[in-house]
Amino acid sequence: MNNKRKDEEKIRRIINGESSILNEYAEYLAKEYAPQHDREKKQKLTASQIRNILDDVQRMREDDIQQGRLELLRPKLAYVSGRNRESWALRELREILDSAIKFVGNDFKKFENFRNLFEAIVGYHKFYSKVKD
């Protein structure tokens, strides 16, 4: 099984409520994406890049999800990724979040699991990043 397929399976399980793997997966991603030196800032993720997206997610309410507004985050992720073409980490995170959004659909409980995953990634990223924005 390739990595993309493994990631999609983990994402599906997390979105469906298997919180036992959420922290482990979020920590793994944050370690991969957190820059350790200034020279890595362009290839990896900065806190401001992911905080902007997380802010949008945290503002969403149940009626937003039921009306399909989470889907509008997908083009925003593509835009941010396109603006930062040197960042392989941002492209990978976009793919992961894009898959997660598809699994969420209009289900608010699944959205809460998505939000928990995203918040965990951002939290671990802050912990592991050794670079200031």
C-alpha positions as CSV (number, residue, x, y, z in Angstrom):
1,M,0.0,0.0,0.0
2,N,1.5,3.3,-1.0
3,N,1.9,6.3,1.4
4,K,-1.0,8.3,-0.2
5,R,-3.3,5.4,0.3
6,K,-2.2,4.9,3.9
7,D,-2.7,8.6,4.6
8,E,-6.2,8.5,3.1
9,E,-7.1,5.6,5.3
10,K,-5.8,7.3,8.4
11,I,-7.7,10.5,7.5
12,R,-10.9,8.5,6.9
13,R,-10.6,6.8,10.2
14,I,-9.9,10.1,12.1
15,I,-12.8,11.8,10.4
16,N,-15.0,8.9,11.3
17,G,-14.1,9.4,14.9
18,E,-11.1,7.2,15.7
19,S,-9.4,9.7,18.0
20,S,-6.8,7.1,19.1
21,I,-4.8,7.8,15.9
22,L,-5.5,11.5,15.7
23,N,-2.6,12.7,17.9
24,E,-0.1,10.3,16.5
25,Y,-0.8,11.3,12.9
26,A,-1.0,15.0,13.7
27,E,2.3,14.9,15.6
28,Y,3.9,13.0,12.7
29,L,2.8,15.5,10.1
30,A,3.8,18.5,12.3
31,K,7.3,17.1,12.7
32,E,7.6,16.6,9.0
33,Y,6.4,20.1,8.2
34,A,8.0,22.2,10.9
35,P,11.1,24.1,9.8
36,Q,14.2,23.6,11.9
37,H,16.3,26.3,10.3
38,D,15.6,29.6,8.5
39,R,16.8,28.0,5.2
40,E,13.8,25.5,5.4
41,K,11.1,28.2,5.7
42,K,10.3,28.2,2.0
43,Q,10.1,24.4,1.7
44,K,8.2,23.7,4.9
45,L,5.3,25.3,6.6
46,T,5.2,28.6,8.5
47,A,2.9,29.1,11.4
48,S,1.1,32.0,9.6
49,Q,0.4,29.9,6.5
50,I,-1.6,27.3,8.5
51,R,-3.0,29.7,11.1
52,N,-4.9,31.7,8.4
53,I,-6.6,28.5,7.2
54,L,-7.2,27.3,10.8
55,D,-8.9,30.6,11.6
56,D,-11.4,30.0,8.8
57,V,-12.1,26.5,10.1
58,Q,-12.6,27.6,13.7
59,R,-15.2,30.3,12.6
60,M,-17.4,27.7,10.9
61,R,-20.6,26.7,12.7
62,E,-23.0,23.8,12.2
63,D,-25.2,25.5,9.6
64,D,-22.0,26.5,7.6
65,I,-21.1,22.8,7.4
66,Q,-24.7,21.6,6.6
67,Q,-24.8,24.2,3.8
68,G,-21.5,22.9,2.3
69,R,-19.3,25.9,3.1
70,L,-16.4,23.7,4.1
71,E,-16.0,22.9,0.4
72,L,-15.1,26.5,-0.1
73,L,-11.9,25.9,1.8
74,R,-10.6,23.6,-0.9
75,P,-9.9,26.5,-3.4
76,K,-8.4,28.6,-0.7
77,L,-6.0,25.7,0.1
78,A,-5.1,25.5,-3.6
79,Y,-4.5,29.2,-3.8
80,V,-2.2,29.3,-0.7
81,S,-0.4,26.3,-2.1
82,G,-0.1,27.8,-5.5
83,R,1.3,31.1,-4.1
84,N,4.0,29.2,-2.3
85,R,5.2,26.8,-5.0
86,E,8.5,26.1,-3.2
87,S,6.7,24.6,-0.2
88,W,6.4,20.8,-0.7
89,A,5.0,20.7,2.8
90,L,2.2,23.0,2.0
91,R,1.3,21.0,-1.1
92,E,1.2,17.8,0.9
93,L,-0.9,19.4,3.7
94,R,-3.3,20.7,1.0
95,E,-3.7,17.1,-0.3
96,I,-4.3,15.8,3.2
97,L,-6.9,18.5,4.1
98,D,-8.5,18.2,0.7
99,S,-9.1,14.5,1.3
100,A,-10.4,15.1,4.8
101,I,-12.9,17.7,3.6
102,K,-14.2,15.2,1.1
103,F,-14.7,12.7,3.9
104,V,-16.5,15.3,6.0
105,G,-19.2,16.2,3.5
106,N,-22.0,18.0,5.3
107,D,-21.7,16.0,8.6
108,F,-21.0,18.3,11.5
109,K,-19.7,15.5,13.8
110,K,-17.2,14.6,11.1
111,F,-16.3,18.3,10.8
112,E,-15.6,18.4,14.5
113,N,-13.1,15.5,14.0
114,F,-11.6,17.4,11.1
115,R,-11.2,20.5,13.2
116,N,-9.6,18.6,16.0
117,L,-7.1,17.1,13.5
118,F,-6.3,20.4,12.1
119,E,-5.9,22.1,15.5
120,A,-3.6,19.2,16.6
121,I,-1.4,19.6,13.5
122,V,-1.1,23.4,14.2
123,G,-0.4,22.8,17.9
124,Y,2.3,20.2,17.3
125,H,3.7,22.4,14.5
126,K,4.1,25.3,16.9
127,F,5.9,22.9,19.4
128,Y,8.3,21.4,16.8
129,S,9.1,24.5,14.7
130,K,12.4,26.1,15.6
131,V,11.9,29.1,13.2
132,K,10.0,32.3,13.9
133,D,7.6,33.7,11.3
